[in-house]
Amino acid sequence: MNRPTRTTVVYALAGGFLVAPTAMLLSLYLPWAMAFKLALWADLAIYATLLARWSRTQLLSVIFPLTLLLGAALWPRTYVGFFFLLVGVLCWIRSGICFQGAPLRTLAAEVITVLGGAALVMVFGGQSTLSWAIAICLFSLVQALYFFIVPPNLRMVEKKTVAADPFDRAVEEARRVLEGY
């Protein structure tokens, strides 16, 4: 199990069960729906920071999508739209900003993880605070499948020094192509 997968699993367990207490704390000062949306936003913001770090992407590149989502979280009466935007921002940050490459494979990974996670949220979420915590935890656990579907050599773009010799460059390029299959 590679590092992003392992950390996503651990973060899913911790983040899933910390969203509810965070929302309860925020609900002392804000309406419950807004507090819950802000807790989900904070959960995604931390995960986006991890994604940016793993992909060696500048943290500034994930600020705009997170700011857009924060605006939706603060906007009153945007519940369903916020959840769709949350999933869209997750996909945007993960496949559009942090881990670019192999578009068909990343599209398949996003569809599988988002639909699988959303199905689990629909089944387990909504009855109580504990059920929402479990649903968020399960959604996040399914997101770890992304790193199994998209192999590490397609995700992590290593910044290596290019060899001066054309033959060495061709060998390196052939090695990268062969490792992708």
N, C-alpha and C positions, 0 to 999 in steps of 0.2 A: 504494500500500500504506500503510495507516494505521499509526500508531505502535504500538498493541497487537499488531497482526499481525507487524510487523517485529521487535519486541522478543521476541515469543513464538518466532519462528523462530530468532533468535540465541540465546535462552535454551535452546531445545530442543537446539541443537548443543552449547552449552557444558555445560548441565546433564546431558544424556544421557551425555556422555563423562566427566563428573566424578563421577558416581554410583559407578562401579566403583572408581576410586582411593580415594574416600572410604570405601567399604565395606571395601576392603583395609586401609586405615589403622585403621579401627575394629575390624577382625577381629583385630588384635594384642591387643586388650583384651577383646573380646566374642566369643561364637560367631558364625560366619559369617552364619547366617540373621538373627540379631538386628542385626548390623552392616549387612547389606544393607537390612533394613527401616528402620533409622534413617537410612541414606543416602537412601532414597526419601522418607522423611518430611521430611528437610532440604530436598530438592529441591522438594517440594510447598510447604513453608513459605515458601521464597523466592519461588516463583511466586505464592502466595496474597498475599504482601506486595505484589508487583507489581500483581496484580489489584485489591487494595484501593486502591492509589495511583491507578491509572487511573480507577477508578470514583468516586474521592473519598469512599470509605467509610472510616469509622474503623477503624484497625487492631485495636482491641479486639473488633470484631465477628467477626473470623476466628480469635480465640484459642480459643474453645470447640471448634469443629470440629477444629482442629489439636491441641488437648490430648487430645481423644477419640482421634484417630489415633495420637498418641504413646503413649497407654496400650495401644493394640492392638499397636504396634510393640514395646513392652517386654514384652508378654505372651508367654510361651513357647508354642511349637507352634501358632501362629495364622498360618499361611502364606497359605492360600487366602482365608480370611476377611479378612486384612489387605489383600490386593490388592483385594478387592471393596469394602472400607471406604475404601481409598485413592481409588478411582474415585468412590465415592459422596460423599466429602468434597470432591473436586475439583468435582463437579457442584454440590454444596451451596454451596460458596464462590462459584463463578463465577456460577451462575444464581439461586441463592436469596438470597445476601447482596450480592454486588457489582453484578451487572447484572440488575436486576429489570425486567420489562416484556415485553410481547408473549409471553405464556406458551406459545402453540402454537409460535411460531418458536423460542423458546429450548429448548423440549422437543425439537423436531426437531433443533436444532443439537447438543444434548447427546447424543441418540441416535446421530446420524451420527458425531460425533467420538469418542465413547466406543467404539462398536462397531467403527469403523474402526481406531482405535488399538489396541484389544484384539486385533483380528484380526492386526494386524502384530506385536504382541508374541507371539502364539501361533505365528506362522510363523517369526519370526527369533530369539526368545528361548529360552534354556534350554540350549544346547549348550556355551557357554563364557562367560567373563567379557566378552570382546569382543562376542559375539552379544547378551548382555544389554544392553551399552552401546548397541549399534546399535538394539535393540528399544525401549529407553527413549527414545532420540533420535527414532525414527520415531513413537512414541506422542505425544511432545511436539510434533512437527511437525504431526501431524494435528490437534492441539488448536488450532493457529492457524486452522484452517478455521472455528472458532466465530465469529471476528470477521468472516468473510466472509458467513456465513449470517445473523447478527444485525447489521443495519446500525447504523452508529455513532449515528444519531439516536435509535434505540430503546434503546441501551445507556447512553449518557452523558446523565445528567439534569443539565442546566445549572441552576444556581441563579441565576436572573435576577431582577432587581427587577420586580415587577408594575406595569404602568402604572396610573395612577389612573383614567384614562378607561375606561368600560365598552367603548366601541368599540375602543380600542387593545387591551384584553384579548381581545376576541373575534377581532380580526385575528391576534394572536399565537397564540391557540388554534387557529384555522383553519390557520395556517401550519404549526404542529406536526403537525396531523392530516395535512395534505397531504404533508409531508416523510416521514411514516411509510409512505407507499405508493409 
